[in-house]
Structures are given as structure tokens and as C-alpha cells.
Amino acid sequence: MCALYPDLMNIYADRGNLLVLQRRCEWRGIGFQQTASGLGEQLDGEAHDLFYLGGGQDRDQRLVAADLLAGKRDALHAAAGRGAVILGVCGGYQLLGHSYALEGESIAGVGLLDVETVRGSGPRLIGNVAIEVSLEQGRRTEPPRVLAGFENHGGRTRLADGQAALGRVLSGHGNDGRSGLEGARTANTIGTYLHGPLLPKNVWFADWLIARALGLPASSLEPLDDAVERLAHASAVSAAGL
């Protein structure tokens, strides 16, 4: 796994997401290596199975956007093209799209997701959130499941025609507070506003990401004792009012 800009894009408990991926691999005996790629550092799109980009402040997001375009965009597109998993959370989600219009300035993204974001004129979209998602298991799509987390974003993200959302909002605001959609995804590139952090509250989704990165169905992963993790999920779902 490669964590992109972990020193800058890490304000929404992103370390928790990284630790969940690491621990759930290690508990199963799956070899796990984590590296980082920061400002001015080259990125090898062939060297990693999963790439993670978290959230950051506006100033840091500007720095990261410029660096992504200068030295990492092509590598990320190459990684996506060969089936690597790319997960962007909050600001990371925005940067996986085409652009983020902020205070009269348009910040270009890497264009892996067909979305655009603008800074909303209204209040920030804040609160507990739950969405319904349907993800693939091998060659079939599993019944819908719930992802729960917390959102805190001033951006309103619009999906282009034909761009799939990650899920349908059950409670909370989602991409823009109006569409009823949250996040965006292609086969293996996913963007979402859910944090708090996302993966400790939804370890089933962490397992899906791990399996996807390995080219396996999630059902093939060794089961773990997830009693505590199920309680964390239930608490997050309850906090969202479900």
C-alpha cells in the first residue's frame, strides 16, 4: 500500500484507516508493506496494490494538487488501468476528480473520477452519515450493505452523466446535500466523504478493499473475530439515526 501525502492529508483520522488495512492483513498472514509518497517524490504506479489519499486543509490541498499533476497523475492513471485499488477520502476524493473550484480558483484534480467540486455558498455539510452500497464479489454483486461514518465538507460534488456513485444516502448529506448520492467509483477507484475514520467503523469494506487489491473475492479471506468491530459499526449506524 502507498499512502499519498500522509504528513499533509491526514486530518480526518486517516491513520486509523491505514492501521485497519495493515492489521487485517497481518492477522490473516497476508504480507503487508506500507510506503509513503510526499511532495516532490516520485510515484511508481506499478509498485503498489492499493493507494490511499486522505483529507487535508485547503492550503495543503492546493500543494498536493500541484504535486499530483506535476509528478504523480500519470502513475495513478497507470495504476488504475492495471486494476490497482485507489481510495480517496474527503479532500482526497475531490482531488481524484477533475477540479475543485475554491475561492475563485479552480484546483485541478487527476481526473480518475468524472466529478467536479465547488465550494458551496451555504453551510458546511456536517454530521453522521450512512449510505447504502452494492459491491461486487467475484462475478456477482452482493446485496446492499451500509457504510456509516462522519462527513464535514464545504464542497459540493457533482457527478457527470454516467459516473456511478459509491452509494445512496440513507441519512446525512452526501455529495451535495440534494442529490441523495454519496461518493463516486469506477471499478477500483473510489472516492467518498465518509471519515471518522471510515474503515474502523466498516471493516467489511476494508476487507473488500483488501480482496479487491489482491484480485480475490472478499469471501475468500479468512474470517476474523469481529465482535468489537461489529459493535463499532452498529454504533456508527445508530449515530446516523438508523
C-alpha positions as CSV (number, residue, x, y, z in Angstrom):
1,M,0.0,0.0,0.0
2,C,1.1,3.5,-0.7
3,A,-0.1,6.4,1.5
4,L,-0.1,9.6,-0.5
5,Y,1.0,12.7,1.4
6,P,0.4,11.2,4.9
7,D,2.0,14.2,6.5
8,L,-0.4,16.7,4.9
9,M,-3.6,14.8,4.0
10,N,-4.3,13.2,7.4
11,I,-6.8,15.4,9.3
12,Y,-9.7,13.0,9.5
13,A,-8.3,10.1,11.4
14,D,-6.7,8.7,8.3
15,R,-4.1,6.8,10.3
16,G,-6.9,4.7,11.6
17,N,-7.8,3.7,8.1
18,L,-4.2,2.7,7.3
19,L,-3.9,0.7,10.5
20,V,-7.1,-1.3,9.9
21,L,-5.8,-2.4,6.5
22,Q,-2.4,-3.3,7.9
23,R,-3.8,-5.2,10.9
24,R,-6.4,-7.2,9.0
25,C,-3.8,-8.3,6.5
26,E,-1.3,-9.2,9.3
27,W,-3.9,-11.2,11.3
28,R,-4.5,-13.3,8.2
29,G,-0.9,-13.8,7.4
30,I,-1.1,-11.7,4.3
31,G,2.2,-9.9,3.7
32,F,1.8,-6.1,4.1
33,Q,4.2,-3.3,3.2
34,Q,3.3,0.4,3.5
35,T,5.3,3.2,1.9
36,A,4.6,6.9,1.5
37,S,4.9,9.3,-1.3
38,G,5.0,13.0,-0.4
39,L,5.7,16.3,-2.1
40,G,8.4,16.2,-4.7
41,E,8.7,12.4,-4.5
42,Q,8.3,10.1,-7.5
43,L,5.4,7.6,-7.5
44,D,5.7,4.2,-9.1
45,G,2.3,3.2,-10.3
46,E,3.4,-0.4,-10.8
47,A,4.8,-1.0,-7.2
48,H,1.6,-1.0,-5.1
49,D,-1.7,-2.8,-5.0
50,L,-3.6,0.0,-3.1
51,F,-3.2,3.7,-3.0
52,Y,-4.7,5.9,-0.2
53,L,-5.3,9.7,-0.3
54,G,-6.8,11.3,2.8
55,G,-8.2,14.7,3.6
56,G,-6.4,18.0,4.3
57,Q,-6.8,21.7,4.8
58,D,-7.3,24.0,1.8
59,R,-3.7,25.2,1.8
60,D,-2.4,21.6,1.9
61,Q,-4.9,20.5,-0.7
62,R,-3.5,23.2,-3.1
63,L,0.0,22.0,-2.6
64,V,-0.9,18.3,-3.1
65,A,-3.0,19.1,-6.2
66,A,0.0,20.8,-7.8
67,D,2.3,18.0,-6.9
68,L,-0.1,15.3,-8.2
69,L,-0.3,16.9,-11.6
70,A,3.5,17.5,-11.7
71,G,4.7,14.1,-10.8
72,K,2.0,11.5,-9.9
73,R,-1.0,11.8,-12.2
74,D,0.3,9.5,-14.9
75,A,1.4,6.9,-12.4
76,L,-2.1,6.9,-10.7
77,H,-3.7,6.5,-14.1
78,A,-1.4,3.7,-14.9
79,A,-2.2,2.0,-11.6
80,A,-5.9,2.4,-12.1
81,G,-5.5,1.0,-15.6
82,R,-3.9,-2.2,-14.4
83,G,-6.6,-2.7,-11.6
84,A,-4.9,-1.3,-8.5
85,V,-7.3,0.0,-5.8
86,I,-7.3,3.8,-5.3
87,L,-9.2,5.2,-2.3
88,G,-9.7,8.9,-1.7
89,V,-11.4,10.3,1.4
90,C,-12.9,13.8,1.6
91,G,-10.2,16.1,0.1
92,G,-8.6,13.0,-1.4
93,Y,-12.0,12.3,-3.1
94,Q,-12.1,15.8,-4.5
95,L,-8.6,15.5,-5.9
96,L,-9.5,12.3,-7.7
97,G,-12.0,14.3,-9.8
98,H,-11.5,16.9,-12.5
99,S,-11.4,20.1,-10.4
100,Y,-12.3,21.8,-7.2
101,A,-13.5,25.4,-7.5
102,L,-12.3,27.2,-4.4
103,E,-12.5,30.9,-3.6
104,G,-12.4,31.9,-7.3
105,E,-9.6,29.5,-8.1
106,S,-10.0,26.2,-9.9
107,I,-7.8,23.5,-8.5
108,A,-7.2,20.7,-11.0
109,G,-7.5,17.1,-10.0
110,V,-6.1,14.0,-11.6
111,G,-9.4,13.1,-13.4
112,L,-9.7,9.4,-12.3
113,L,-13.4,10.1,-11.3
114,D,-15.7,12.0,-13.6
115,V,-16.8,14.5,-10.9
116,E,-16.3,18.2,-10.2
117,T,-16.5,20.0,-6.9
118,V,-17.3,23.6,-6.0
119,R,-17.2,25.3,-2.6
120,G,-20.8,25.7,-1.5
121,S,-22.2,29.1,-0.6
122,G,-24.2,27.6,2.2
123,P,-23.1,26.0,5.5
124,R,-20.7,23.1,5.6
125,L,-22.3,19.6,5.3
126,I,-21.5,18.2,8.7
127,G,-22.8,15.2,10.7
128,N,-23.1,11.5,10.9
129,V,-23.9,9.8,7.6
130,A,-24.9,6.4,6.4
131,I,-25.2,5.2,2.8
132,E,-26.3,2.0,1.1
133,V,-23.8,0.4,-1.3
134,S,-23.7,-2.6,-3.5
135,L,-20.3,-4.0,-4.3
136,E,-19.1,-6.9,-6.4
137,Q,-18.0,-10.3,-5.0
138,G,-16.2,-12.0,-7.8
139,R,-18.6,-12.1,-10.8
140,R,-21.7,-11.2,-8.8
141,T,-23.0,-8.2,-6.9
142,E,-23.7,-8.6,-3.2
143,P,-26.9,-7.4,-1.6
144,P,-26.7,-3.8,-0.4
145,R,-24.8,-3.0,2.8
146,V,-24.5,0.0,4.9
147,L,-21.4,2.2,5.2
148,A,-21.5,4.6,8.1
149,G,-19.2,7.5,9.1
150,F,-19.0,11.2,9.6
151,E,-18.9,14.0,7.0
152,N,-17.5,17.5,7.2
153,H,-17.1,19.3,3.9
154,G,-17.8,22.7,2.3
155,G,-17.5,21.3,-1.2
156,R,-20.5,20.2,-3.3
157,T,-19.5,17.4,-5.6
158,R,-21.4,16.8,-8.9
159,L,-21.2,13.5,-10.8
160,A,-21.2,13.6,-14.6
161,D,-23.7,11.6,-16.5
162,G,-22.6,8.0,-16.5
163,Q,-20.4,8.4,-13.4
164,A,-21.5,5.9,-10.7
165,A,-21.9,7.0,-7.2
166,L,-20.5,4.9,-4.3
167,G,-23.9,4.7,-2.7
168,R,-27.3,6.1,-1.9
169,V,-27.7,8.3,1.1
170,L,-29.8,6.8,3.9
171,S,-29.0,9.6,6.4
172,G,-26.9,12.7,6.1
173,H,-25.9,14.9,3.3
174,G,-23.7,13.1,0.8
175,N,-22.1,14.7,-2.2
176,D,-24.1,17.9,-2.3
177,G,-27.0,17.7,0.2
178,R,-29.5,17.4,-2.6
179,S,-28.9,14.5,-5.0
180,G,-29.2,11.7,-2.5
181,L,-25.9,10.3,-3.7
182,E,-22.6,9.8,-1.9
183,G,-19.1,9.3,-3.3
184,A,-18.1,8.0,-6.7
185,R,-16.5,4.9,-8.1
186,T,-15.2,3.2,-11.1
187,A,-14.2,-0.5,-10.9
188,N,-11.3,0.0,-8.4
189,T,-11.2,3.8,-7.8
190,I,-13.4,5.0,-5.0
191,G,-14.0,8.5,-3.6
192,T,-16.1,9.2,-0.5
193,Y,-16.7,12.0,2.1
194,L,-17.1,9.4,4.8
195,H,-14.5,9.6,7.5
196,G,-14.4,9.5,11.3
197,P,-12.5,7.2,10.3
198,L,-14.2,5.1,7.7
199,L,-12.6,1.7,7.9
200,P,-12.6,1.0,11.7
201,K,-16.4,1.6,11.5
202,N,-16.8,-0.6,8.4
203,V,-14.3,-3.4,8.5
204,W,-16.3,-5.4,5.9
205,F,-15.5,-2.6,3.5
206,A,-11.8,-2.8,4.5
207,D,-11.9,-6.5,3.7
208,W,-13.5,-5.7,0.3
209,L,-10.6,-3.3,-0.5
210,I,-8.0,-5.8,0.6
211,A,-9.6,-8.6,-1.5
212,R,-10.0,-6.3,-4.5
213,A,-6.3,-5.3,-4.3
214,L,-5.4,-8.9,-4.3
215,G,-7.7,-9.8,-7.1
216,L,-9.8,-12.1,-4.9
217,P,-13.4,-12.2,-3.8
218,A,-13.8,-10.9,-0.2
219,S,-15.5,-14.2,0.8
220,S,-12.2,-16.0,0.2
221,L,-10.5,-14.1,3.0
222,E,-10.0,-15.9,6.3
223,P,-12.8,-14.9,8.8
224,L,-11.7,-12.9,11.8
225,D,-13.3,-12.4,15.2
226,D,-15.0,-9.1,14.6
227,A,-17.3,-8.9,17.6
228,V,-15.8,-5.5,18.6
229,E,-15.8,-4.3,15.1
230,R,-19.4,-5.2,14.6
231,L,-20.2,-3.1,17.7
232,A,-18.3,-0.2,16.3
233,H,-20.3,-0.5,13.0
234,A,-23.6,-0.7,14.9
235,S,-22.7,2.4,16.9
236,A,-21.9,4.4,13.8
237,V,-25.1,3.3,12.1
238,S,-27.1,4.3,15.3
239,A,-25.3,7.6,15.4
240,A,-26.5,8.3,11.9
241,G,-30.1,7.7,13.0
242,L,-30.7,4.3,11.6
